[in-house]
Amino acid sequence: MPSSTDFFGQRNAQAVLKHGVLARYAHYFAGRAGAATQGRVAFIDGYAGEGRYEDGSPGSPLLLASQATRAEMFGREVKLAFVEQDDARRHQLQRSLEENQVEADQILGGSLELVVDGLIDRYERHAILLFVDPFGLAFSRPTLERILGRRTRQQPIDVLYHFSLSAVARMGRAGVLDGPTSGQNAAQLDAALGDINWRADFEGADDPRAPTRAALAVATRFGQSVGTTAGLPSTGVPVRQRPGQLPKYVLMLFSADPKAHWDYADVAGKAHVDWLHHCDRTDYEANIQRQEEAGLLPLFQESEPDKDEIEQQIRRDSLAYLARHITELLRSQGSLRPIDAVQGTYGDQLGLARATHVRSALKELHRQGVITDDATGDFWTRTILQA
Ligand SMILES: C[S@@+](CC[C@H](N)C(=O)[O-])C[C@H]1O[C@@H](n2cnc3c(N)ncnc32)[C@H](O)[C@@H]1O
């Protein structure tokens, strides 16, 4: 992982996925939540960064700004607020916004925790999407719960929250092992995670992947626990640097709108295709460069990565997994209403598969006589029963 000082050098693959989810969800949110507030929407980027990377890729501020412009075309008026604590980065952010003719409503310094309430007061009667994307664990649980607790019908508030598995894995491990900093790590985790028993997950974890697995279990409980306190569900999608690797963080949606969770899974699945394509392209280009540097002339030119092939592979994998998974789910619990159980419906394919794949898997189960529902129309709102 790059250090926080070179973070804005080259955008890494995991940021491609994060940004794919963010941009798509912001577009969706402006449409759906903005309909309930007569078109008034605010995007708050709480850990904004520099606006763009040195390699020219847009960071979250420019992505949110372009979604704001897009949303104007369907009658939304989107206010943009950016918070960046670091002075040098905030000045760079200002320059990035100016270069792209983006007019922000607010560009604030200081810590997000100190200014977020003022922003929520300012955007009264707006639908607010708050993006919380710190390095590590920066945002405290009480602040998260307080912000979510401020939502009303006139001011819906969704939070897209970066839950750092790397930080929790590192600190959780140190927190249960003897070491000079363990007390500090444990205290920091207690403050960030609140009243969930994270220690049990890290005890006895000795293989190298165990801390990340423990952090994933903690992330799920954290989402549920915050959701219970704030009275809304959470849905988390894992973000990896590369396919096959353990995830580095979970992008968690907190929203009171059940349909938003269902659609969030779909949004994440679409971003996943772009991310896979990005990873394949990076490998392909690195390979060509290696061959050129070595003066090699390959007998057969390797074909460029193809998005359609990636789509087909995901479809095959998703259908096989979902048909099996949903059959088992129905066997154990008798019924399933997908919109109430987004994580349960997708299982391990959450963030990889999309609603179209769930529909196809259910249609196949209907054809085989496993379920009564034919999976047409808004199948996610219906209770699916075993035949
Ligand atoms: C992971 S980077 C943000 C990346 C950005 N969201 C993107 O996707 O392009 C985190 C940023 O948060 C800033 N930061 C750290 N602590 C902060 C705080 N308490 N309040 C606001 N910003 C903070 C850091 O200086 C850094 O620029």
The ligand as an SDF file (V2000), in Angstrom:
LIG
                    3D

 27 29  0  0  0  0  0  0  0  0999 V2000
   -7.7850    8.2550    1.3450 C   0  0  0  0  0  0  0  0  0  0  0  0
   -7.4720    9.9450    1.1520 S   0  0  0  0  0  0  0  0  0  0  0  0
   -8.8870   10.5020    0.2570 C   0  0  0  0  0  0  0  0  0  0  0  0
   -8.9830   10.0430   -1.1340 C   0  0  0  0  0  0  0  0  0  0  0  0
  -10.1600   10.6350   -1.8640 C   0  0  0  0  0  0  0  0  0  0  0  0
  -11.4080   10.4280   -1.1450 N   0  0  0  0  0  0  0  0  0  0  0  0
  -10.2870   10.0270   -3.2430 C   0  0  0  0  0  0  0  0  0  0  0  0
  -10.9310    8.9820   -3.3770 O   0  0  0  0  0  0  0  0  0  0  0  0
   -9.7620   10.6070   -4.2000 O   0  0  0  0  0  0  0  0  0  0  0  0
   -7.8420   10.6020    2.7460 C   0  0  0  0  0  0  0  0  0  0  0  0
   -7.7190   12.1240    2.8370 C   0  0  0  0  0  0  0  0  0  0  0  0
   -8.3020   12.5460    4.0720 O   0  0  0  0  0  0  0  0  0  0  0  0
   -7.5320   13.6050    4.6130 C   0  0  0  0  0  0  0  0  0  0  0  0
   -7.8260   13.6420    6.0740 N   0  0  0  0  0  0  0  0  0  0  0  0
   -7.2160   12.9440    7.0570 C   0  0  0  0  0  0  0  0  0  0  0  0
   -7.8270   13.1670    8.2340 N   0  0  0  0  0  0  0  0  0  0  0  0
   -8.8610   14.0060    7.9810 C   0  0  0  0  0  0  0  0  0  0  0  0
   -9.8980   14.5560    8.7830 C   0  0  0  0  0  0  0  0  0  0  0  0
   -9.9690   14.2880   10.0830 N   0  0  0  0  0  0  0  0  0  0  0  0
  -10.8350   15.3500    8.2040 N   0  0  0  0  0  0  0  0  0  0  0  0
  -10.7720   15.6000    6.8720 C   0  0  0  0  0  0  0  0  0  0  0  0
   -9.8000   15.1210    6.0650 N   0  0  0  0  0  0  0  0  0  0  0  0
   -8.8690   14.3240    6.6050 C   0  0  0  0  0  0  0  0  0  0  0  0
   -6.1060   13.2270    4.2490 C   0  0  0  0  0  0  0  0  0  0  0  0
   -5.2650   14.3610    4.2460 O   0  0  0  0  0  0  0  0  0  0  0  0
   -6.2860   12.6220    2.8620 C   0  0  0  0  0  0  0  0  0  0  0  0
   -6.1090   13.5910    1.8530 O   0  0  0  0  0  0  0  0  0  0  0  0
  1  2  1  0
  2  3  1  0
  2 10  1  0
  3  4  1  0
  4  5  1  0
  5  6  1  0
  5  7  1  0
  7  8  2  0
  7  9  1  0
 10 11  1  0
 11 12  1  0
 11 26  1  0
 12 13  1  0
 13 14  1  0
 13 24  1  0
 14 15  1  0
 14 23  1  0
 15 16  2  0
 16 17  1  0
 17 18  1  0
 17 23  2  0
 18 19  1  0
 18 20  2  0
 20 21  1  0
 21 22  2  0
 22 23  1  0
 24 25  1  0
 24 26  1  0
 26 27  1  0
M  CHG  2   2   1   9  -1
M  END
$$$$
